[in-house]
Amino acid sequence: MDIFRLPRKDVITLALFSIVVLTMPIWLAPLGAAYPGLMQQFAIFAIFAVGFNILFGLTGYLSFGHAAFLGVGSYTAVWSFKLLTMDAIPALIFAIIMSGVFALAIGFVSLRRSGIYFSILTLAFAQMSYNLAYSVLTPITNGETALQLTSQDPRIIDMMFRDRLAGLPSPSLLGTSLGGYGGFYLCAAILLVVFFIAQKIFTSPFGMQLRAIKSNQTRMSYTGFNTRPYTLAAFVISGMYAGLAGGLLAVTDPLAGAERMQWTASGEVVLMTILGGVGTLLGPVIGAWLIKYMENIFSAFNARILADLFSWLPDGVQDGVVLVSSKFVGEGWKLTEGLVFVLVVVFLPGGIMEGTRRIKSLFGARRANRSASKEQLSTTAAE
C-alpha cells in the first residue's frame, strides 16, 4: 500500500535507525548508559523532540509551551491507570487524545499570531497550565505531591477479571510486565513507529505545504491559500507526540507531577531540536540523546573519575587538568551544555546534522578529486 511506502533513501534511514535503537543495550554499555531507566528516557524524549520538530522544523513556528502537552499526557495516563486498568494501551490512547484536544484549543488561539507573539502565547498557556496543575486543580493533579497510584484506586476493568492486589500494581502490556527492559523496548518500538510517521509527513504533500508556509507564509496568503488549517494540524500533531511522550513517562514511572509542565521542560525540547538540527529527521533524536546523556551520566562525573581518566598525564599537569575540568562536570554540567550549544549555534547553525553533512561533503570532494586525478593521469599516459 502507498501509505506504507517510503523513498528508498528513507527506507535505508529507517532500517539503520531501527538497528541503532534496538541495539542500545549493546553500544551504550561502554558509555555507562546501558540501564533501562536511562534508555527509556532516550526513547521518550526522542519522541518528544521528533514531534516538536514537526511544528518548528517544518512550519517555523517556535512553541515555548509544549511541556503543557507532555504534562497532560502524563496526568491522563495515570488517571487511566487509577480508574480503568494498568494496561498501557488505553493509557497511551487516552494520553494522545487528550493532549490532541488540548493542543487544538491552545493552537486555535495561539496561531492567530506568528513569530515572537506566537511563542509568547504558547509560553503563557504553558505557565497557566503549570499553575493550574500545581494549585488550582489539586483535586485532579494532587498538586505539588504529584498524582500517584494507590492500592484503593477503582481500576474498574482490572477488578472485573481479578481480585485487588495487596500492594501497588505496575503497568503492563496485555498482561506482560513493563519493568526494566520490557519498558524500554515498548518505548523503542513506539519511537520507531512515530519516526516512520514523521518520515511520511516530511515526504507528503502536507509536509511540502508546511515547508512552503515556513519559506514564505505571506506570499502564500496573498495567493489566496489558507495556511491556518495546515499550521493548526501541525500544532495538534506535534502536541499529540508530546502527549504520547508524557504517557510513556507515566507508563515507565506511574506518577505525574506539575514539574513536567514547567517552561524549563519546554525550553529543553527547543534546545534538543536546535542542537541536533532543526528540520531534519535524525537531528532532534540525536539532540535528545546527547542532552539526556549529559544530564544523567556526564553530571555524575567527579574529581576521582577525572583523575582516573587523566591518569596518563604527569602528576602536576594531571592535577591542573582535573581542577579545570571538574568545573564543567558534576554540578557544573549545565556549563558544558551551554558551551556546546553556543559552539553549535555559532559554527554549525544547522546543528549536529550540518556537521555530519560537512564531513560527508568533505570526503566526497576528496574522492572526486582523486577520481579526477586518476583520469588525468590515465589521459596523459595514453597520449
C-alpha positions as CSV (number, residue, x, y, z in Angstrom):
1,M,0.0,0.0,0.0
2,D,1.2,3.5,-0.8
3,I,0.5,4.6,2.8
4,F,3.4,2.4,4.0
5,R,5.8,3.2,1.1
6,L,8.8,5.4,1.5
7,P,11.5,6.6,-0.8
8,R,14.5,4.2,-0.9
9,K,16.7,6.7,1.0
10,D,14.2,6.9,3.8
11,V,13.8,3.1,4.0
12,I,17.5,2.8,4.5
13,T,17.5,5.6,7.1
14,L,14.6,3.8,9.0
15,A,16.4,0.5,8.8
16,L,19.6,1.8,10.2
17,F,17.8,3.9,12.8
18,S,15.9,0.8,13.9
19,I,19.2,-1.1,14.3
20,V,20.7,1.7,16.4
21,V,17.6,2.0,18.7
22,L,17.1,-1.7,19.2
23,T,20.8,-2.4,20.0
24,M,21.1,0.4,22.6
25,P,21.8,-2.0,25.4
26,I,25.0,-3.1,23.5
27,W,26.5,0.1,22.2
28,L,25.6,2.2,25.3
29,A,27.3,-0.2,27.6
30,P,30.8,1.2,27.0
31,L,29.4,4.7,27.7
32,G,28.0,3.7,31.0
33,A,24.4,4.4,30.0
34,A,23.0,0.9,29.2
35,Y,20.5,0.7,32.0
36,P,16.7,0.6,31.3
37,G,15.7,3.8,33.1
38,L,18.0,6.0,31.1
39,M,17.4,4.2,27.8
40,Q,13.6,4.7,28.3
41,Q,14.3,8.4,28.7
42,F,16.4,8.4,25.5
43,A,13.4,6.9,23.6
44,I,10.7,9.0,25.2
45,F,12.4,12.4,24.8
46,A,13.4,11.4,21.3
47,I,9.6,11.1,20.6
48,F,9.0,14.4,22.2
49,A,11.7,16.1,20.1
50,V,10.6,14.5,16.8
51,G,7.0,15.7,17.4
52,F,8.2,19.2,18.3
53,N,10.3,19.3,15.1
54,I,7.1,18.6,13.0
55,L,5.9,22.0,14.1
56,F,9.1,24.0,14.5
57,G,11.2,22.3,11.8
58,L,8.5,22.3,9.1
59,T,6.4,25.5,9.8
60,G,9.0,27.6,11.6
61,Y,6.5,28.2,14.5
62,L,8.6,28.2,17.7
63,S,6.5,27.0,20.6
64,F,7.6,27.6,24.2
65,G,4.7,25.7,25.7
66,H,5.0,22.1,24.6
67,A,5.6,20.9,28.1
68,A,1.9,21.5,28.8
69,F,1.0,18.6,26.4
70,L,3.7,16.5,28.0
71,G,2.1,17.1,31.4
72,V,-1.5,16.5,30.1
73,G,-0.4,13.1,28.6
74,S,1.2,12.1,31.9
75,Y,-1.9,13.1,34.0
76,T,-4.2,11.3,31.6
77,A,-2.2,8.1,31.6
78,V,-2.1,8.0,35.4
79,W,-5.8,8.6,35.7
80,S,-6.3,5.7,33.2
81,F,-4.3,3.5,35.5
82,K,-6.3,4.6,38.5
83,L,-9.8,4.4,37.0
84,L,-9.7,1.7,34.4
85,T,-6.7,-0.7,34.0
86,M,-3.0,-0.9,34.5
87,D,-2.6,-1.9,30.8
88,A,-0.5,0.7,28.9
89,I,-2.6,0.6,25.7
90,P,-5.7,2.5,26.9
91,A,-3.4,4.9,28.9
92,L,-1.4,5.8,25.8
93,I,-4.5,6.2,23.6
94,F,-6.2,8.5,26.1
95,A,-3.0,10.5,26.5
96,I,-2.8,11.1,22.8
97,I,-6.4,12.0,22.5
98,M,-6.5,14.4,25.5
99,S,-3.2,16.1,24.5
100,G,-4.6,16.5,21.0
101,V,-7.8,18.1,22.2
102,F,-5.8,20.4,24.5
103,A,-3.4,21.3,21.6
104,L,-6.4,22.1,19.4
105,A,-7.7,24.6,21.9
106,I,-4.4,26.3,22.5
107,G,-3.4,26.2,18.9
108,F,-6.7,27.7,17.8
109,V,-5.9,30.8,19.9
110,S,-2.1,31.0,19.6
111,L,-2.0,30.6,15.8
112,R,-3.8,33.8,15.3
113,R,-0.4,35.4,15.8
114,S,3.0,34.4,14.4
115,G,6.6,35.0,15.2
116,I,7.6,36.1,18.7
117,Y,3.9,36.7,19.6
118,F,3.0,33.1,18.9
119,S,6.0,32.0,21.1
120,I,4.9,34.2,24.0
121,L,1.3,33.0,23.7
122,T,2.3,29.4,24.0
123,L,4.6,30.2,26.9
124,A,1.7,31.9,28.7
125,F,-0.6,29.0,28.1
126,A,2.1,26.6,29.4
127,Q,2.6,28.6,32.6
128,M,-1.1,28.9,33.2
129,S,-1.3,25.1,32.8
130,Y,1.5,24.6,35.2
131,N,-0.1,26.9,37.8
132,L,-3.4,25.3,37.4
133,A,-1.9,21.8,37.9
134,Y,0.2,23.0,40.8
135,S,-2.5,24.7,42.8
136,V,-6.0,25.3,41.4
137,L,-6.7,21.8,40.1
138,T,-5.2,19.9,43.0
139,P,-8.3,17.5,43.2
140,I,-7.3,16.3,39.7
141,T,-3.5,16.7,39.8
142,N,-2.7,16.3,43.5
143,G,-0.7,19.5,43.4
144,E,2.9,19.5,44.4
145,T,2.9,16.0,45.8
146,A,2.1,14.6,42.2
147,L,-0.6,12.3,41.1
148,Q,0.2,8.7,42.1
149,L,-1.3,5.3,42.3
150,T,-2.9,3.9,45.5
151,S,-4.0,0.5,46.5
152,Q,-7.6,1.7,46.7
153,D,-7.9,3.0,43.2
154,P,-11.1,1.7,41.4
155,R,-9.3,0.2,38.4
156,I,-12.8,-1.0,37.1
157,I,-11.6,-3.1,34.2
158,D,-8.9,-4.9,36.2
159,M,-11.3,-5.6,39.1
160,M,-13.7,-7.4,36.6
161,F,-11.1,-10.1,36.0
162,R,-9.1,-10.4,39.2
163,D,-9.1,-9.6,42.9
164,R,-7.5,-6.5,44.3
165,L,-3.8,-6.9,45.0
166,A,-2.3,-6.2,48.4
167,G,0.4,-3.8,47.1
168,L,0.6,-1.3,44.3
169,P,0.3,-2.8,40.8
170,S,2.7,-2.0,38.0
171,P,1.9,-1.0,34.3
172,S,1.7,-3.9,31.9
173,L,1.1,-4.6,28.2
174,L,-1.5,-7.2,27.6
175,G,-0.6,-8.9,30.8
176,T,3.2,-8.6,30.3
177,S,5.1,-6.6,32.9
178,L,6.8,-3.4,31.6
179,G,9.5,-3.2,34.2
180,G,13.2,-3.0,33.2
181,Y,13.9,-3.8,29.6
182,G,10.3,-4.5,28.8
183,G,9.5,-0.8,29.3
184,F,12.5,0.2,27.2
185,Y,11.5,-2.0,24.2
186,L,8.0,-0.7,24.4
187,C,9.3,2.9,24.2
188,A,11.8,1.9,21.5
189,A,9.1,0.2,19.3
190,I,6.8,3.3,19.7
191,L,9.8,5.5,18.8
192,L,10.3,3.6,15.6
193,V,6.6,3.9,14.7
194,V,6.4,7.7,15.3
195,F,9.7,8.2,13.4
196,F,8.1,6.4,10.4
197,I,5.1,8.6,10.7
198,A,7.3,11.7,10.8
199,Q,9.1,10.4,7.7
200,K,5.7,10.1,5.9
201,I,4.8,13.6,7.0
202,F,8.1,15.1,5.8
203,T,7.7,13.5,2.3
204,S,3.9,14.0,1.9
205,P,2.2,16.9,0.1
206,F,1.1,18.1,3.6
207,G,4.7,18.3,4.6
208,M,5.5,20.3,1.4
209,Q,2.8,22.7,2.3
210,L,4.2,23.2,5.8
211,R,7.7,23.9,4.2
212,A,6.1,26.4,1.9
213,I,4.5,28.1,4.9
214,K,7.9,28.3,6.6
215,S,9.5,29.7,3.5
216,N,7.0,32.5,2.8
217,Q,3.7,32.4,4.6
218,T,2.8,35.9,3.5
219,R,3.2,35.1,-0.2
220,M,1.0,32.0,0.2
221,S,-1.7,34.1,1.9
222,Y,-1.6,36.6,-1.0
223,T,-2.3,33.9,-3.5
224,G,-5.5,33.0,-1.6
225,F,-4.1,29.9,0.1
226,N,-5.5,29.4,3.6
227,T,-2.5,28.4,5.8
228,R,-4.4,28.3,9.1
229,P,-5.7,24.7,8.8
230,Y,-2.2,23.4,7.9
231,T,-0.4,25.2,10.8
232,L,-3.2,24.1,13.2
233,A,-2.9,20.5,12.1
234,A,0.9,20.6,12.5
235,F,0.4,22.1,16.0
236,V,-2.1,19.4,17.0
237,I,0.1,16.5,15.6
238,S,3.1,17.9,17.5
239,G,1.0,18.2,20.7
240,M,-0.1,14.6,20.3
241,Y,3.5,13.5,20.0
242,A,4.2,15.3,23.3
243,G,1.2,13.7,24.9
244,L,2.4,10.3,23.8
245,A,5.8,11.0,25.4
246,G,4.1,12.2,28.6
247,G,2.0,9.0,28.6
248,L,5.2,6.9,28.3
249,L,6.8,8.7,31.1
250,A,3.8,7.7,33.3
251,V,4.0,4.1,32.0
252,T,7.7,3.8,32.9
253,D,7.2,5.6,36.2
254,P,3.5,5.8,37.2
255,L,3.2,9.2,38.6
256,A,2.5,12.7,37.2
257,G,3.7,16.0,38.6
258,A,3.3,19.6,37.7
259,E,7.1,20.0,37.1
260,R,6.7,18.3,33.8
261,M,4.7,21.3,32.6
262,Q,7.3,24.0,33.6
263,W,8.7,26.3,31.0
264,T,12.1,24.8,31.5
265,A,10.8,21.5,30.1
266,S,9.6,23.4,27.0
267,G,13.0,25.1,26.7
268,E,14.7,21.7,26.9
269,V,13.0,20.3,23.8
270,V,13.8,23.5,21.9
271,L,17.4,23.0,22.9
272,M,17.3,19.4,21.8
273,T,15.9,20.3,18.4
274,I,18.3,23.1,17.7
275,L,21.3,21.2,18.9
276,G,20.6,18.2,16.6
277,G,19.3,20.1,13.6
278,V,16.0,21.9,13.0
279,G,14.0,20.5,10.1
280,T,15.9,17.2,10.0
281,L,14.6,13.8,11.0
282,L,17.5,12.4,12.9
283,G,18.8,15.7,14.4
284,P,16.2,16.1,17.2
285,V,16.7,12.5,18.2
286,I,20.5,13.0,18.5
287,G,20.0,16.2,20.4
288,A,17.6,14.5,22.8
289,W,20.1,11.6,23.4
290,L,23.0,14.0,23.9
291,I,21.3,16.2,26.4
292,K,19.8,13.3,28.4
293,Y,23.3,11.6,28.5
294,M,24.8,14.8,29.8
295,E,22.1,15.2,32.4
296,N,22.3,11.6,33.7
297,I,25.8,10.4,33.1
298,F,28.1,13.4,32.5
299,S,26.6,15.2,35.5
300,A,27.7,12.3,37.7
301,F,31.4,12.7,36.9
302,N,33.6,13.8,39.9
303,A,37.2,14.5,40.6
304,R,38.0,10.9,41.3
305,I,36.6,9.8,37.9
306,L,38.5,12.6,36.2
307,A,41.7,11.7,38.0
308,D,41.4,8.1,36.6
309,L,40.6,9.5,33.2
310,F,43.7,11.7,33.1
311,S,46.0,9.3,35.0
312,W,48.3,9.1,31.9
313,L,49.3,12.7,32.4
314,P,52.3,13.8,34.6
315,D,51.3,14.5,38.2
316,G,51.5,18.3,38.1
317,V,49.7,18.5,34.7
318,Q,47.1,16.0,35.8
319,D,46.1,18.0,38.9
320,G,45.7,21.1,36.8
321,V,43.6,19.4,34.2
322,V,41.4,17.8,36.8
323,L,40.9,21.1,38.6
324,V,39.8,22.9,35.5
325,S,37.7,20.1,34.0
326,S,35.9,19.5,37.3
327,K,34.2,22.8,36.9
328,F,32.4,21.5,33.8
329,V,31.1,18.2,35.2
330,G,29.1,17.3,38.2
331,E,27.0,20.3,39.4
332,G,28.6,22.3,36.6
333,W,27.4,20.1,33.7
334,K,25.0,22.9,32.7
335,L,28.0,25.0,31.9
336,T,29.2,22.3,29.5
337,E,25.8,22.1,27.9
338,G,25.7,25.8,27.4
339,L,29.2,25.9,25.8
340,V,28.2,23.0,23.5
341,F,25.1,24.9,22.5
342,V,27.0,28.1,21.8
343,L,29.6,26.3,19.7
344,V,27.0,24.5,17.7
345,V,24.9,27.7,17.1
346,V,28.0,29.7,16.1
347,F,29.9,27.2,14.0
348,L,27.1,24.8,12.9
349,P,23.8,26.8,12.7
350,G,22.2,23.7,11.2
351,G,23.1,21.6,14.3
352,I,25.0,18.4,14.6
353,M,23.4,17.1,11.3
354,E,25.0,20.0,9.5
355,G,28.4,18.9,10.8
356,T,27.8,15.4,9.5
357,R,26.8,16.8,6.1
358,R,30.0,18.9,6.0
359,I,32.1,15.9,6.8
360,K,30.3,13.8,4.2
361,S,30.8,16.5,1.6
362,L,34.5,16.9,2.5
363,F,35.1,13.2,2.0
364,G,33.0,13.3,-1.2
365,A,35.1,16.2,-2.5
366,R,38.3,14.3,-1.8
367,R,37.0,11.2,-3.5
368,A,36.0,13.3,-6.5
369,N,39.5,14.9,-6.6
370,R,41.2,11.5,-6.5
371,S,39.0,10.3,-9.4
372,A,39.7,13.4,-11.4
373,S,43.5,13.0,-10.8
374,K,43.4,9.3,-11.8
375,E,41.5,10.2,-15.0
376,Q,44.0,13.0,-15.8
377,L,47.0,10.6,-15.3
378,S,45.4,7.9,-17.4
379,T,44.8,10.5,-20.2
380,T,48.3,11.7,-20.0
381,A,49.7,8.2,-20.2
382,A,47.6,7.4,-23.2
383,E,48.9,10.5,-25.0
